[in-house]
Amino acid sequence: MSSSTSTHQQPNLSFWQIWNVSFGFLGVQFGFALQNANVSRILSDLGADLHSLSLYWLVAPIMGLIVQPWVGAASDRTWGRLGRRRPFILAGAIAAAIGMLLMPNAPLFVAIMAPMLFGAMMLALMDASFNVCFQPFRSLVSDMVPNGQRNVGYSVQSLLINIGAVIGSILPFVLTNVIGLENTAKAGEVAPSVVWAFYLGATVLLGSVLWTVFRTKEYAPEDYARYKGLEDEDTQPNKAPLGERLSNFFKLVANMPSTMKQLAVVQFFSWFSLYIMWVYTTPAITQHIWAVDKVWFDPAYLSTVQMVPQHIADAKGAAGDWVGILFAGYSVFAALFSIVLARLADRFGRKLVYSLSLAAGGLGYLSFSLFQDFNQVSVNLLITEVTVPVGAVNLLIPMIGVGIAWAAILAMPYAMLAGSLPARQTGVYMGIFNYTVAMPQIIAGVSAGWILSNVFANEAIYIIMVAGGSMLAGAIAVYFVNENNPVEQEGTVHA
């Protein structure tokens, strides 16, 4: 081992240094939250039915499956003026902002292609770009934050993610109820409140990422090697032929730490649930709480009527806005839980806290069906006052459990995994770990629409119950995870 790998303790970071490392995640999640709360709404306005919604949403995990491992491997071997992770974070943010500006304007490009096709393409661009940002951000925290501060580092990241998610989720609601923009969409178009929310989201995304890029200085290769106990050559670009690098990549997959394999089971049940929530919460509460008949989500039926009755359009718009409030609600609860998450994990252990958090989320989903109440109530949201069904307000209760689960999902798997990964391959392994995020969403995307239409006759509230059962299964699976399994033969494989 060269002299550069002599033992040197990685310096602790101040709170604000940790904050700056993760701050860009606020903007990335701002954009991601806008997408989660509004893409089903946009695609429905452009003509998608309930069955096909989950298929369109497949774009997101497929992009993650393709992009994140490649970006992880590339960022492991990239050392430039901006460092190794920041170039990818910046490039991804710029591309995501472009997608956010264009997607809600799909009807303007009807001369070039069908709005649904253009919308799907912009969804693919946004998701690919979000993934280019996400993976290097995860690795940047692992690079910069020493092991003793890992729980704090990922908890701060979770806090910022959820602050961004809160603002992004409520933005269309605010633009409608405070600014006064229209929240209903004409046939084949997107509501103005959603369009402007995406414009603002693109601005916040780019601005927060620039903050991290210019306020964080990554370690030089020789310093990184010294802190992580690596050989100097481990931080040099890999100039092996493409075929050899692909072969090495598959070897890495085959030799992944057992901790990663065990966490994959937990991740499957967790992300299967989350995918269902993001895709089907809007139609579920529109039907279950606003009493809109399922036929108004059927393009075949809609084609037989001259126009959608105003009260149906209004109910869909109000329900779509309230989904933003619910998603903001779980993000608020997640942000609050993130504040104490590190302390709880330090005191009671990551596994217990992680398992109980997922159980809270599962029970939250299962309780959705209990809160149906059509009576109207006036609600003061501080920024405005709205009248909604009592059941809509009561749905904030299960969002507490969902928020607790979301905070844990954002932090605990990565905190548990980081100690099992070789420092020279953190990025590529974090990218490979994204398979455990993408694959369950792909499976949900292929199966959830079929289940909804063939088993539940398009009654969307029941697919939310399926999400609850899946999250509870994830809580059980946590107990089979062993955190202390470093990867074998870490010095022999370079992707």
C-alpha positions as CSV (number, residue, x, y, z in Angstrom):
1,M,0.0,0.0,0.0
2,S,1.3,3.4,-0.9
3,S,2.1,6.0,1.6
4,S,-1.0,7.9,0.6
5,T,-3.2,5.2,2.2
6,S,-1.8,5.5,5.6
7,T,-4.5,6.0,8.2
8,H,-5.9,9.5,8.4
9,Q,-9.2,10.2,10.0
10,Q,-11.7,11.9,7.8
11,P,-12.5,15.3,9.4
12,N,-16.0,15.9,10.8
13,L,-18.1,18.4,9.1
14,S,-20.0,21.3,10.7
15,F,-23.8,21.2,10.6
16,W,-23.8,23.8,7.8
17,Q,-21.3,21.9,5.8
18,I,-23.6,18.9,5.9
19,W,-26.5,21.2,5.1
20,N,-24.7,22.6,2.0
21,V,-23.8,19.1,0.8
22,S,-27.4,18.1,0.7
23,F,-29.1,21.4,0.0
24,G,-29.6,20.7,-3.8
25,F,-31.7,17.8,-2.8
26,L,-34.4,20.3,-1.7
27,G,-34.8,21.5,-5.3
28,V,-34.6,18.0,-6.9
29,Q,-37.3,16.8,-4.5
30,F,-39.3,19.9,-5.2
31,G,-39.4,18.9,-8.8
32,F,-40.0,15.3,-8.0
33,A,-42.9,16.2,-5.7
34,L,-44.5,18.3,-8.4
35,Q,-44.2,15.3,-10.7
36,N,-45.6,12.8,-8.2
37,A,-48.6,14.9,-7.3
38,N,-49.5,16.1,-10.8
39,V,-48.3,13.7,-13.5
40,S,-51.4,11.5,-13.2
41,R,-53.5,14.6,-13.3
42,I,-51.7,15.9,-16.4
43,L,-51.8,12.5,-18.2
44,S,-55.5,12.1,-17.4
45,D,-56.2,15.6,-18.8
46,L,-54.3,14.6,-21.9
47,G,-56.4,11.4,-22.3
48,A,-54.9,8.5,-20.3
49,D,-57.3,6.0,-18.6
50,L,-56.8,4.5,-15.2
51,H,-55.3,1.2,-16.5
52,S,-52.7,3.0,-18.7
53,L,-51.7,5.5,-16.0
54,S,-49.5,2.9,-14.2
55,L,-47.9,2.0,-17.6
56,Y,-47.0,5.6,-18.4
57,W,-45.5,5.9,-14.9
58,L,-43.2,3.0,-15.8
59,V,-41.0,5.6,-17.5
60,A,-39.7,6.7,-14.0
61,P,-38.3,3.4,-12.7
62,I,-37.0,2.4,-16.1
63,M,-35.0,5.6,-16.4
64,G,-33.7,4.9,-12.9
65,L,-32.7,1.3,-13.8
66,I,-30.8,2.5,-16.9
67,V,-29.3,5.8,-15.6
68,Q,-28.3,5.4,-12.0
69,P,-25.8,2.5,-12.3
70,W,-24.1,4.1,-15.3
71,V,-23.9,7.5,-13.5
72,G,-22.7,5.8,-10.3
73,A,-19.8,4.1,-12.1
74,A,-19.0,7.2,-14.1
75,S,-18.9,9.5,-11.1
76,D,-16.7,7.0,-9.2
77,R,-14.1,7.5,-11.9
78,T,-14.6,11.2,-12.7
79,W,-12.3,13.8,-11.2
80,G,-12.5,17.3,-12.7
81,R,-12.5,21.0,-11.7
82,L,-16.0,20.5,-10.1
83,G,-15.0,17.2,-8.4
84,R,-16.4,13.8,-9.1
85,R,-20.1,14.0,-8.2
86,R,-21.0,17.7,-8.8
87,P,-20.7,17.7,-12.6
88,F,-23.4,15.0,-12.8
89,I,-25.6,16.8,-10.3
90,L,-25.4,20.0,-12.3
91,A,-26.0,18.4,-15.7
92,G,-29.0,16.5,-14.4
93,A,-30.5,19.6,-12.8
94,I,-30.3,21.5,-16.1
95,A,-31.9,18.7,-18.1
96,A,-34.6,18.2,-15.5
97,A,-35.5,21.9,-15.5
98,I,-35.9,21.8,-19.3
99,G,-38.2,18.8,-19.0
100,M,-40.3,20.6,-16.3
101,L,-40.7,23.7,-18.5
102,L,-41.8,21.6,-21.5
103,M,-44.0,18.9,-20.1
104,P,-47.1,20.9,-19.1
105,N,-47.0,22.5,-22.5
106,A,-47.5,19.3,-24.4
107,P,-50.7,20.5,-26.1
108,L,-48.6,23.3,-27.8
109,F,-46.6,20.6,-29.7
110,V,-49.6,18.9,-31.2
111,A,-48.3,19.8,-34.7
112,I,-45.2,17.7,-34.0
113,M,-46.6,14.7,-32.2
114,A,-49.6,13.7,-30.1
115,P,-49.7,15.5,-26.7
116,M,-49.8,12.1,-24.8
117,L,-46.6,11.0,-26.6
118,F,-44.9,14.4,-26.0
119,G,-45.9,14.3,-22.3
120,A,-44.5,10.8,-22.0
121,M,-41.2,11.9,-23.6
122,M,-40.9,14.9,-21.2
123,L,-41.7,12.5,-18.3
124,A,-38.8,10.3,-19.5
125,L,-36.5,13.3,-19.7
126,M,-37.4,14.5,-16.2
127,D,-37.0,11.1,-14.7
128,A,-33.7,10.4,-16.4
129,S,-32.5,13.8,-15.2
130,F,-33.7,13.4,-11.6
131,N,-31.9,10.1,-11.6
132,V,-28.7,11.7,-12.8
133,C,-29.0,14.0,-9.8
134,F,-30.2,11.5,-7.2
135,Q,-27.4,9.0,-7.3
136,P,-24.5,11.3,-7.2
137,F,-26.2,13.2,-4.3
138,R,-26.4,10.0,-2.3
139,S,-22.8,9.2,-3.1
140,L,-21.7,12.8,-2.3
141,V,-23.0,12.4,1.2
142,S,-21.2,9.1,1.6
143,D,-18.0,10.7,0.3
144,M,-18.1,13.9,2.4
145,V,-19.6,12.8,5.7
146,P,-17.5,10.5,7.9
147,N,-18.9,7.3,9.4
148,G,-19.6,8.8,12.8
149,Q,-21.9,11.5,11.3
150,R,-23.6,9.2,8.8
151,N,-27.0,9.1,10.6
152,V,-26.9,12.9,10.9
153,G,-25.9,13.3,7.2
154,Y,-28.7,11.1,5.8
155,S,-31.2,12.6,8.3
156,V,-30.4,16.2,7.1
157,Q,-30.7,15.0,3.6
158,S,-34.1,13.5,4.4
159,L,-35.2,16.7,6.1
160,L,-34.3,18.8,3.0
161,I,-35.9,16.3,0.7
162,N,-39.1,16.7,2.7
163,I,-39.0,20.5,2.9
164,G,-38.7,20.5,-0.9
165,A,-41.5,17.9,-1.2
166,V,-43.9,20.0,1.0
167,I,-43.4,23.2,-1.1
168,G,-43.6,21.3,-4.4
169,S,-46.7,19.4,-3.4
170,I,-48.8,22.4,-2.3
171,L,-47.7,24.7,-5.0
172,P,-50.6,24.2,-7.4
173,F,-53.0,24.5,-4.5
174,V,-51.4,27.8,-3.5
175,L,-51.4,29.1,-7.0
176,T,-55.2,28.4,-7.2
177,N,-56.4,29.4,-3.8
178,V,-54.0,32.2,-3.0
179,I,-52.9,33.6,-6.4
180,G,-56.1,32.8,-8.2
181,L,-55.0,30.8,-11.1
182,E,-57.5,28.4,-12.7
183,N,-57.2,24.8,-11.5
184,T,-59.6,23.1,-14.0
185,A,-58.4,22.0,-17.4
186,K,-60.1,22.2,-20.8
187,A,-60.3,19.0,-22.8
188,G,-56.8,18.0,-23.9
189,E,-55.1,20.8,-22.0
190,V,-53.3,21.2,-18.6
191,A,-54.7,23.5,-15.8
192,P,-52.9,26.9,-15.7
193,S,-52.0,26.4,-12.0
194,V,-50.1,23.2,-12.8
195,V,-48.3,24.8,-15.7
196,W,-47.0,27.7,-13.6
197,A,-46.2,25.3,-10.7
198,F,-43.8,23.5,-13.1
199,Y,-42.2,26.7,-14.2
200,L,-41.5,27.7,-10.6
201,G,-40.3,24.2,-9.8
202,A,-37.7,24.3,-12.6
203,T,-36.4,27.6,-11.1
204,V,-36.1,26.3,-7.5
205,L,-34.5,23.0,-8.7
206,L,-31.8,24.8,-10.6
207,G,-31.1,27.4,-7.9
208,S,-30.7,24.9,-5.1
209,V,-28.5,22.6,-7.0
210,L,-26.2,25.6,-7.9
211,W,-26.0,26.3,-4.2
212,T,-24.6,22.8,-3.5
213,V,-22.3,22.9,-6.5
214,F,-20.7,26.1,-5.5
215,R,-20.8,25.9,-1.7
216,T,-19.4,22.3,-1.5
217,K,-15.8,21.5,-2.2
218,E,-15.2,17.8,-2.8
219,Y,-12.0,16.2,-1.6
220,A,-9.1,16.0,-4.0
221,P,-8.3,12.5,-5.2
222,E,-5.3,12.1,-2.9
223,D,-7.2,13.3,0.1
224,Y,-10.1,11.1,-0.6
225,A,-7.8,8.1,-1.0
226,R,-6.1,8.9,2.3
227,Y,-9.4,9.3,4.2
228,K,-10.9,6.1,2.7
229,G,-7.7,4.0,2.9
230,L,-7.4,3.5,-0.9
231,E,-4.5,3.0,-3.2
232,D,-3.8,6.1,-5.4
233,E,-4.7,4.2,-8.5
234,D,-8.2,3.6,-7.2
235,T,-9.1,7.2,-7.7
236,Q,-7.8,7.3,-11.3
237,P,-10.1,7.1,-14.4
238,N,-10.8,3.6,-15.6
239,K,-9.4,3.2,-19.1
240,A,-10.3,-0.4,-19.6
241,P,-12.2,-1.4,-22.8
242,L,-16.0,-1.2,-22.6
243,G,-16.4,-4.9,-22.7
244,E,-14.2,-5.4,-19.7
245,R,-16.0,-2.7,-17.8
246,L,-19.3,-4.3,-18.5
247,S,-18.0,-7.6,-17.4
248,N,-16.7,-6.1,-14.2
249,F,-20.0,-4.4,-13.6
250,F,-21.9,-7.7,-13.7
251,K,-19.3,-9.2,-11.4
252,L,-20.1,-6.3,-9.0
253,V,-23.8,-7.2,-9.2
254,A,-23.0,-10.9,-8.5
255,N,-20.7,-10.0,-5.6
256,M,-22.9,-7.4,-3.9
257,P,-22.9,-7.4,-0.1
258,S,-25.4,-9.6,1.5
259,T,-26.7,-6.5,3.3
260,M,-27.7,-5.1,0.0
261,K,-29.5,-8.3,-1.0
262,Q,-31.4,-8.3,2.3
263,L,-32.3,-4.7,2.0
264,A,-33.6,-5.4,-1.6
265,V,-36.5,-7.4,-0.1
266,V,-37.4,-4.5,2.1
267,Q,-37.1,-2.1,-0.7
268,F,-39.3,-4.2,-2.9
269,F,-42.3,-4.0,-0.6
270,S,-41.7,-0.3,0.3
271,W,-41.4,1.0,-3.3
272,F,-44.2,-1.2,-4.6
273,S,-46.4,0.7,-2.1
274,L,-45.1,4.1,-2.9
275,Y,-45.6,3.7,-6.6
276,I,-49.2,2.8,-6.1
277,M,-49.7,5.8,-3.9
278,W,-48.2,8.2,-6.4
279,V,-50.1,6.9,-9.3
280,Y,-53.5,6.2,-7.8
281,T,-54.1,8.6,-4.9
282,T,-55.7,11.2,-7.2
283,P,-58.4,8.9,-8.7
284,A,-58.8,7.1,-5.3
285,I,-59.8,10.2,-3.4
286,T,-61.7,11.7,-6.3
287,Q,-63.9,8.6,-6.3
288,H,-64.0,7.8,-2.6
289,I,-64.1,11.3,-1.0
290,W,-65.5,13.5,-3.8
291,A,-68.0,10.9,-5.0
292,V,-67.0,11.2,-8.7
293,D,-68.2,8.0,-10.5
294,K,-65.4,5.9,-12.0
295,V,-66.9,6.4,-15.5
296,W,-65.5,9.9,-15.5
297,F,-62.0,8.3,-15.6
298,D,-62.9,6.2,-18.7
299,P,-61.9,7.8,-22.0
300,A,-64.3,5.5,-23.9
301,Y,-67.2,6.9,-21.8
302,L,-65.9,10.4,-22.1
303,S,-65.9,10.2,-25.8
304,T,-69.6,9.6,-25.8
305,V,-70.5,12.8,-24.0
306,Q,-70.3,16.3,-25.5
307,M,-68.7,17.8,-22.4
308,V,-67.7,17.0,-18.9
309,P,-70.3,18.5,-16.5
310,Q,-69.0,21.5,-14.6
311,H,-69.5,19.9,-11.2
312,I,-67.4,16.9,-12.3
313,A,-64.6,19.1,-13.6
314,D,-64.7,21.1,-10.4
315,A,-64.6,18.0,-8.2
316,K,-61.7,16.6,-10.2
317,G,-59.8,19.9,-9.9
318,A,-60.5,20.2,-6.1
319,A,-59.5,16.6,-5.5
320,G,-56.3,17.0,-7.6
321,D,-55.4,20.1,-5.5
322,W,-56.1,18.2,-2.3
323,V,-53.7,15.4,-3.3
324,G,-51.1,18.1,-3.2
325,I,-52.1,19.0,0.4
326,L,-52.0,15.3,1.4
327,F,-48.6,14.8,-0.2
328,A,-47.4,17.9,1.5
329,G,-48.9,16.6,4.7
330,Y,-46.9,13.3,4.6
331,S,-43.8,15.3,3.7
332,V,-44.3,17.7,6.7
333,F,-44.6,14.7,9.0
334,A,-41.6,13.1,7.3
335,A,-39.6,16.3,7.8
336,L,-40.5,16.4,11.5
337,F,-39.7,12.8,12.0
338,S,-36.4,13.3,10.2
339,I,-35.3,15.7,13.0
340,V,-35.5,12.9,15.6
341,L,-34.7,10.0,13.3
342,A,-31.0,9.9,13.8
343,R,-31.3,10.0,17.6
344,L,-33.9,7.3,17.6
345,A,-31.7,5.1,15.3
346,D,-28.7,5.8,17.6
347,R,-30.6,4.9,20.7
348,F,-32.8,2.0,19.6
349,G,-31.0,0.7,16.5
350,R,-31.7,1.3,12.8
351,K,-33.5,-2.0,12.3
352,L,-36.2,-1.4,15.0
353,V,-36.8,2.2,14.0
354,Y,-36.9,1.3,10.3
355,S,-39.4,-1.6,10.8
356,L,-41.8,0.3,13.0
357,S,-41.7,3.3,10.6
358,L,-42.7,1.0,7.7
359,A,-45.5,-0.5,9.8
360,A,-46.8,3.0,10.5
361,G,-47.0,3.6,6.8
362,G,-48.7,0.3,6.1
363,L,-51.4,1.1,8.7
364,G,-51.8,4.5,7.2
365,Y,-52.6,3.2,3.8
366,L,-55.0,0.6,5.1
367,S,-56.9,3.3,7.0
368,F,-57.7,5.3,3.9
369,S,-61.0,3.5,3.4
370,L,-62.2,4.4,7.0
371,F,-62.4,8.2,6.3
372,Q,-65.2,8.5,3.8
373,D,-67.4,11.5,4.8
374,F,-69.1,13.6,2.1
375,N,-70.2,16.4,4.5
376,Q,-68.6,19.7,3.6
377,V,-66.4,21.6,6.1
378,S,-64.5,24.9,5.9
379,V,-60.8,24.5,6.5
380,N,-58.4,27.3,7.4
381,L,-55.0,26.5,5.9
382,L,-53.4,29.7,7.1
383,I,-52.6,30.8,3.6
384,T,-56.3,30.4,2.5
385,E,-59.6,28.9,3.5
386,V,-61.3,26.2,1.5
387,T,-64.4,24.1,1.7
388,V,-63.8,20.3,1.2
389,P,-65.4,17.0,2.3
390,V,-64.8,16.1,6.0
391,G,-63.2,12.8,4.7
392,A,-60.6,14.8,2.8
393,V,-59.5,16.5,6.0
394,N,-59.5,13.2,7.9
395,L,-57.1,11.7,5.4
396,L,-54.4,13.8,6.9
397,I,-54.4,11.3,9.8
398,P,-53.0,8.4,7.8
399,M,-50.5,10.7,6.2
400,I,-48.8,10.8,9.6
401,G,-47.9,7.1,9.2
402,V,-47.0,7.5,5.5
403,G,-44.7,10.4,6.4
404,I,-42.9,8.4,9.1
405,A,-42.4,5.6,6.6
406,W,-41.2,8.0,3.9
407,A,-38.6,9.6,6.2
408,A,-37.2,6.2,7.1
409,I,-37.2,5.0,3.5
410,L,-35.2,8.0,2.5
411,A,-32.5,7.6,5.2
412,M,-32.4,4.1,6.8
413,P,-31.5,1.9,3.9
414,Y,-28.7,4.1,2.8
415,A,-27.3,4.5,6.4
416,M,-27.5,0.7,6.8
417,L,-25.9,0.0,3.4
418,A,-23.1,2.6,3.4
419,G,-21.0,0.7,6.0
420,S,-21.1,-2.4,3.8
421,L,-19.7,-0.8,0.6
422,P,-16.1,-0.4,-0.5
423,A,-15.1,3.3,-0.7
424,R,-13.7,3.0,-4.2
425,Q,-17.0,1.7,-5.5
426,T,-19.6,3.6,-3.5
427,G,-21.1,5.3,-6.5
428,V,-21.6,2.2,-8.6
429,Y,-23.0,0.2,-5.7
430,M,-25.4,3.0,-4.9
431,G,-26.4,2.9,-8.5
432,I,-26.9,-0.8,-8.4
433,F,-28.9,-0.4,-5.2
434,N,-31.3,1.7,-7.2
435,Y,-32.4,-1.5,-8.9
436,T,-34.1,-2.2,-5.6
437,V,-36.0,1.1,-6.1
438,A,-36.8,0.7,-9.8
439,M,-37.7,-3.0,-10.1
440,P,-40.6,-3.0,-7.6
441,Q,-42.0,0.1,-9.3
442,I,-41.8,-1.6,-12.7
443,I,-43.6,-4.6,-11.3
444,A,-46.2,-2.4,-9.8
445,G,-46.5,-0.5,-13.0
446,V,-47.2,-3.6,-15.0
447,S,-49.5,-5.3,-12.4
448,A,-51.3,-2.5,-10.6
449,G,-53.4,-1.3,-13.5
450,W,-54.5,-4.8,-14.3
451,I,-55.4,-5.5,-10.7
452,L,-57.3,-2.3,-10.5
453,S,-59.4,-2.9,-13.6
454,N,-59.8,-6.7,-13.4
455,V,-60.0,-7.3,-9.6
456,F,-61.4,-4.1,-8.2
457,A,-63.4,-2.9,-11.2
458,N,-61.6,0.5,-11.3
459,E,-62.5,1.3,-7.7
460,A,-59.2,2.9,-6.9
461,I,-59.4,3.0,-3.1
462,Y,-58.8,-0.8,-3.1
463,I,-55.4,-0.6,-4.8
464,I,-54.4,1.7,-1.9
465,M,-55.2,-1.2,0.4
466,V,-52.8,-3.4,-1.6
467,A,-50.2,-0.7,-0.9
468,G,-50.8,-1.0,2.8
469,G,-50.3,-4.7,2.9
470,S,-47.1,-4.5,0.9
471,M,-45.7,-1.9,3.3
472,L,-46.4,-4.1,6.3
473,A,-44.6,-6.9,4.6
474,G,-41.6,-4.6,4.2
475,A,-41.7,-3.9,8.0
476,I,-41.4,-7.6,8.7
477,A,-38.6,-8.0,6.1
478,V,-36.4,-5.5,8.0
479,Y,-35.7,-8.0,10.7
480,F,-33.8,-10.3,8.3
481,V,-31.3,-7.6,7.4
482,N,-27.7,-8.0,8.7
483,E,-25.9,-4.6,8.6
484,N,-22.4,-5.9,9.0
485,N,-21.5,-7.7,5.7
486,P,-18.8,-5.9,3.7
487,V,-18.5,-6.8,0.1
488,E,-16.1,-9.6,-0.7
489,Q,-13.1,-9.2,-3.1
490,E,-13.6,-5.4,-3.2
491,G,-10.1,-4.9,-4.4
492,T,-10.5,-7.0,-7.5
493,V,-13.4,-5.6,-9.4
494,H,-13.6,-2.1,-11.0
495,A,-16.6,-1.0,-13.0
